[in-house]
C-alpha cells in the first residue's frame, strides 16, 4: 500500500479521466490524497502559479512533440524540487521518450492507459533509491486531559532521533496550550500556527522557517501556547503539513490536543501509528475503550497502541495493566512509573528525560518505546570487561 502520496492528475480526455478516478478510488490509495482535474498539461502550470506542487503530478497531452515539450517547460518553472511528473500521451516514439527522460520526466505512458498500469508506475517510482522520503507519522493522544501525552510525545521524538540517527520532526498541534517551547527550552520565532494559517502558501521553505533545530536530527515545530492565536485548523492544512514533514524526515511525531473535531479525527485516521496515553483509572479505561472502537471503524485492523502513565501513584485504588488488557483488549506496550521529581526537574530544566537522567529506568523505557515504534530492536550497549592476567594477581 502506498504511503500517503499526494497526487494531482490533469486529464484531457474523458477516457483517461475515468481511469484516473479508478486509480484514486483503488484500495492501494487509501492513505493517499489524489485529485483529478480537467485541462491536461496546459492547465497544470496555471494551477500551481500560486501554490505548491504535490509529490506527484500526472498530466495528459495529445498535441505534437513540440507542444508537449513546451508545456513541460512551463510546468518545470512552477514545480518544486522533488516533485515527480508522469506524462500520458499518444506518440509512440523512442526519441521522444529519451528526450522526456532527459528533461526529468519520471514516466511516460501511452494511451490507452489502464489503472493498473498507473498504479504499477507509482509503485516502481517510489521504490527507486532516492525517491521522495515517506516518513512514518505517529500521532500521540491523551485518553484524558493531563494524562501526560505531550510529555510522552516529546520524549518519544527525542529518543527516536537518537535511536534512528536520521531526521525526526516533532509537531505540537496544541496551538492554545502546547508546551513544546518550554519543554525543549527553545526560542521559536515562527510556530505551527504560522505554518497552518495559509496552507496554499505552505512549502518546504516556510516549514523550515517555522521549525527549530533542537539537535542534529530533531526538528521542533512548536505551538505558540497562546489561546489568542488558536484559530480553526482546516483538514487540508493538516494534510499539507504532514505531506511536507514526511518529505523532510523519516519519522514525524504529532502531539494532538485533547479535543475531538474534524481535523483530529482525520489525523488519527491517517496516521501510521496512534499512541494513546492513559492513567490507570476507571475514566481512562472508559475513554480508551471508546477511542479504540472509533479508530477500529476508521483504521481497520491497525488499532491504537496503549501506554499507561503514572503507575503506582495510588496503589490501593489504581487499575492494573491486566485490567486494561482484559476489559478493552489492549495490552499496554509500556508502563511508566510515577516519578514526579524526575519529570518535574527535567521540565524545570527544559530537558528531556534522556538528557536529565540518562541512566534512569524511565529513560530506558522511552528508549524501548522508540525502538518498538521504529520497528527495530532496542540498541543494547555491551560493557567490555578486561580479562584478568598475571599482573593483576601480582598487584593484588
C-alpha positions in Angstrom: 0.0 0.0 0.0 1.3 3.5 -0.9 2.2 5.8 2.0 0.1 8.9 1.8 1.1 10.1 -1.6 -0.2 13.5 -2.7 -1.1 13.4 -6.4 -2.7 15.9 -8.8 -3.8 14.5 -12.1 -4.7 16.7 -15.1 -6.9 14.7 -17.6 -7.6 15.9 -21.1 -9.9 13.2 -22.4 -12.9 11.5 -20.8 -11.3 8.0 -21.0 -8.2 9.0 -19.1 -10.2 11.0 -16.6 -12.2 7.8 -15.8 -9.0 5.7 -15.5 -7.5 8.3 -13.1 -10.6 8.2 -10.9 -10.3 4.4 -10.8 -6.7 4.9 -9.6 -7.9 7.4 -7.0 -10.5 5.0 -5.6 -8.3 1.9 -5.6 -7.7 0.4 -2.1 -3.9 0.9 -2.5 -4.5 4.6 -2.5 -6.5 4.6 0.8 -3.9 6.7 2.6 -3.2 9.0 -0.4 -4.8 12.2 -1.5 -5.4 12.3 -5.2 -7.3 15.0 -7.1 -8.4 14.6 -10.7 -8.6 17.9 -12.5 -9.5 18.9 -16.1 -7.4 20.7 -18.7 -4.5 18.4 -19.3 -0.9 19.6 -19.4 -1.9 23.1 -20.3 -3.8 23.6 -17.0 -1.1 22.4 -14.7 1.3 25.4 -14.7 -1.7 27.8 -14.2 -2.9 25.7 -11.3 0.5 25.9 -9.5 1.1 29.6 -10.2 0.2 30.5 -6.5 0.5 27.2 -4.7 3.0 24.4 -4.1 3.2 21.2 -6.1 2.4 17.7 -4.6 4.6 14.7 -4.6 3.3 13.5 -8.0 1.8 15.4 -10.9 0.2 13.3 -13.7 -0.5 15.2 -17.0 -2.2 14.2 -20.2 -1.3 15.8 -23.6 -2.5 15.0 -27.1 -0.7 17.6 -29.1 2.6 17.2 -31.1 6.0 16.8 -29.7 6.8 20.5 -29.7 3.6 21.3 -27.8 4.3 18.6 -25.2 7.9 19.8 -24.6 6.8 23.4 -24.4 4.1 22.5 -21.9 6.6 20.6 -19.7 8.9 23.6 -19.8 6.2 25.8 -18.4 5.4 23.2 -15.8 9.0 22.9 -14.7 9.1 26.6 -13.9 6.5 26.1 -11.1 7.4 22.6 -9.9 9.1 22.3 -6.5 12.2 20.2 -6.2 11.4 16.6 -5.6 8.0 16.6 -7.5 7.6 13.6 -9.8 5.9 14.1 -13.2 4.2 11.3 -15.1 3.1 12.0 -18.7 0.3 10.3 -20.6 0.5 10.8 -24.4 -0.2 9.3 -27.8 3.2 9.4 -29.5 5.0 6.1 -29.7 8.4 7.5 -30.3 11.6 6.3 -28.6 13.3 9.6 -29.4 10.6 11.5 -27.6 10.8 9.1 -24.7 14.5 9.7 -24.3 14.0 13.4 -24.6 11.4 13.3 -21.8 13.6 11.2 -19.5 16.4 13.7 -20.1 14.2 16.5 -19.1 13.4 14.9 -15.7 10.1 13.3 -16.5 9.7 10.2 -14.3 7.5 8.1 -16.6 5.8 8.3 -20.0 2.7 6.2 -20.7 0.9 5.6 -24.0 -2.8 5.9 -24.4 -4.9 3.9 -23.9 -3.7 3.5 -20.3 -5.2 1.4 -17.5 -5.5 2.0 -13.8 -3.2 -1.0 -13.0 -0.5 0.5 -15.3 -0.6 3.8 -13.4 -0.5 2.1 -10.0 2.4 -0.1 -11.0 4.3 3.0 -12.3 3.7 4.8 -9.0 4.9 1.7 -7.0 8.1 1.5 -9.2 8.7 5.2 -8.9 8.7 5.3 -5.1 10.6 2.0 -4.8 13.6 3.6 -6.5 16.7 4.7 -4.5 16.5 8.4 -3.8 12.7 8.5 -4.0 10.9 11.2 -2.0 11.1 10.3 1.7 7.8 9.0 3.1 8.1 9.5 6.8 6.0 7.4 9.2 3.6 9.5 11.2 2.9 8.7 14.9 0.0 10.5 16.5 0.1 10.9 20.3 -3.3 11.3 22.1 -4.2 11.5 25.7 -7.1 9.4 26.8 -8.0 12.3 29.2 -6.6 15.7 29.7 -3.4 15.7 31.8 -2.6 12.1 31.1 0.9 13.0 30.1 0.6 12.5 26.3 2.6 15.7 25.4 5.5 14.6 27.7 5.5 11.2 26.1 5.4 12.6 22.6 8.3 15.0 23.3 10.5 12.3 24.8 9.5 9.8 22.1 10.6 12.2 19.4 13.8 12.9 21.2 14.6 9.2 21.6 13.6 8.3 18.0 16.1 11.0 16.7 18.9 9.4 18.8 17.8 5.9 18.0 17.5 6.2 14.3 20.2 8.8 13.7 18.1 10.4 11.0 15.8 13.4 10.7 12.7 13.4 13.0 10.1 16.1 13.1 8.1 16.8 16.3 4.9 18.8 15.6 3.0 20.3 18.6 -0.6 20.9 17.4 -2.0 22.1 20.7 -2.0 25.7 19.5 -3.6 27.2 22.6 -1.8 25.4 25.4 1.1 23.5 23.8 4.3 23.2 26.0 6.9 22.4 23.4 8.7 25.8 23.7 9.1 25.3 27.5 9.8 21.6 27.3 12.6 21.9 24.8 13.7 25.3 26.1 13.7 26.8 22.6 13.0 30.2 21.1 10.5 29.8 18.2 10.1 32.9 16.2 7.5 31.3 14.0 5.3 28.4 15.1 3.0 25.7 13.7 0.2 28.3 13.8 2.1 30.3 11.1 2.5 27.2 9.0 -1.1 26.3 9.1 -2.5 29.8 8.7 -2.1 29.8 4.9 -2.0 26.2 3.6 -1.9 27.4 0.0 1.5 29.1 0.7 2.9 26.3 2.8 6.0 24.8 1.2 9.3 23.3 2.4 10.9 26.8 2.7 8.1 28.0 5.1 8.2 24.8 7.0 12.0 25.2 7.6 11.4 28.7 8.8 8.8 27.6 11.3 11.0 24.8 12.7 13.7 24.9 15.3 16.7 22.6 15.2 16.9 21.0 18.6 19.9 18.9 17.7 21.5 17.3 14.7 18.4 15.1 14.0 15.4 16.5 15.8 13.4 19.4 14.4 10.6 21.0 16.5 7.5 22.6 15.1 6.4 24.4 18.2 3.0 25.6 19.2 2.5 29.3 20.2 1.0 28.2 23.5 -1.3 31.2 23.4 -5.1 30.8 23.4 -5.4 34.1 21.5 -3.6 32.7 18.5 -5.6 29.4 18.3 -7.8 29.6 15.2 -9.7 27.0 13.3 -7.5 24.3 11.7 -8.5 23.0 8.3 -8.1 19.4 7.3 -6.4 20.5 4.0 -3.8 22.4 6.0 -3.1 19.3 8.2 -2.6 17.1 5.1 -0.3 19.7 3.5 1.8 20.0 6.7 2.1 16.2 7.1 3.0 15.8 3.4 5.9 18.3 3.7 7.0 16.9 7.1 7.1 13.4 5.6 9.3 14.6 2.8 11.7 16.3 5.2 12.0 13.5 7.8 11.8 9.7 8.0 9.7 10.0 11.2 7.1 12.5 12.2 5.7 12.6 15.8 2.5 14.6 16.2 1.3 15.8 19.6 -2.5 16.2 19.5 -4.6 18.4 21.8 -7.4 16.6 23.8 -10.2 17.8 21.6 -12.4 15.8 19.2 -13.1 17.7 16.0 -12.8 17.1 12.2 -9.1 17.5 11.9 -8.1 15.5 14.9 -10.4 12.7 13.8 -8.9 12.8 10.3 -5.3 12.8 11.6 -6.0 9.9 13.9 -7.4 8.0 11.0 -4.5 8.5 8.6 -1.5 8.3 11.0 0.6 5.2 10.7 0.7 4.7 14.5 -1.6 6.1 17.2 -0.3 6.0 20.7 -2.9 6.6 23.5 -1.5 7.7 26.9 -3.8 6.8 29.8 -3.6 6.8 33.6 -4.6 3.7 35.5 -8.1 4.8 36.5 -11.7 4.0 35.5 -12.3 7.1 33.5 -9.2 6.5 31.3 -10.3 2.9 30.8 -13.7 4.0 29.5 -12.2 6.6 27.2 -9.6 4.1 25.8 -12.4 1.7 25.0 -14.4 4.4 23.2 -11.4 5.7 21.2 -10.3 2.1 20.3 -13.8 1.4 18.9 -13.9 4.6 17.0 -10.4 4.1 15.5 -11.0 0.5 14.5 -14.0 1.6 12.5 -11.7 4.0 10.6 -8.4 2.2 10.5 -9.5 -1.4 10.2 -7.0 -3.8 11.9 -4.5 -1.0 12.5 -5.6 -0.3 16.1 -4.0 2.1 18.5 -1.1 1.4 20.9 -1.5 2.0 24.7 0.9 3.5 27.2 0.0 3.6 30.9 1.4 6.5 32.7 1.8 7.4 36.5 1.6 3.8 37.6 1.7 3.3 41.4 0.7 6.9 42.2 -2.3 5.4 44.0 -1.5 1.8 44.6 -4.6 0.9 46.5 -7.2 2.2 44.0 -5.4 2.0 40.7 -6.3 -0.4 37.9 -3.6 -2.7 36.5 -2.3 -3.3 33.0 -4.1 -6.6 33.1 -7.4 -4.8 33.8 -6.9 -2.8 30.6 -5.9 -5.8 28.5 -8.9 -7.9 29.7 -11.5 -5.2 29.5 -10.7 -3.5 26.2 -8.3 -5.9 24.6 -5.4 -3.5 24.5 -2.2 -4.7 26.2 0.0 -1.7 27.3 3.2 -1.6 25.3 4.7 0.5 28.0 4.0 1.2 31.7 5.7 4.3 33.1 6.0 4.5 36.9 5.0 7.6 38.9 8.2 9.7 39.2 7.1 13.3 39.9 10.5 14.5 41.0 12.2 13.2 37.8 9.7 14.7 35.4 9.5 17.9 37.4 13.2 18.5 37.4 13.5 17.8 33.7 10.6 20.1 32.9 12.1 22.9 35.0 15.5 22.5 33.2 13.9 22.4 29.8 15.3 18.9 29.2 14.1 15.5 28.0 14.4 12.6 30.5 17.2 11.1 28.4 19.2 14.3 28.8 18.4 14.9 32.5 18.9 11.3 33.8 20.2 9.1 31.0 20.7 6.1 33.3 17.3 6.3 34.9 14.9 3.4 34.3 12.3 5.8 32.8 14.8 7.0 30.2 15.4 3.4 29.3 11.6 2.9 29.0 11.4 5.7 26.5 14.3 4.2 24.5 12.5 0.9 24.4 9.3 2.7 23.2 11.3 4.4 20.4 12.8 1.0 19.4 9.4 -0.6 19.2 7.8 2.2 17.1 10.8 2.3 14.9 10.3 -1.4 14.1 13.8 -2.3 15.3 15.1 -3.9 18.4 16.4 -1.6 21.1 20.2 -1.0 20.9 21.9 -3.0 23.6 25.2 -1.4 24.7 27.7 -4.0 25.7 30.1 -3.3 28.6 33.5 -4.6 27.8 35.4 -6.3 30.7 39.1 -6.9 30.7 40.4 -10.4 31.3 42.5 -10.8 34.4 46.1 -11.6 33.8 49.1 -12.4 35.9 50.0 -8.8 36.5 46.6 -8.3 38.2 47.4 -11.1 40.6 50.8 -9.6 41.5 49.1 -6.2 42.0 46.6 -7.7 44.5 
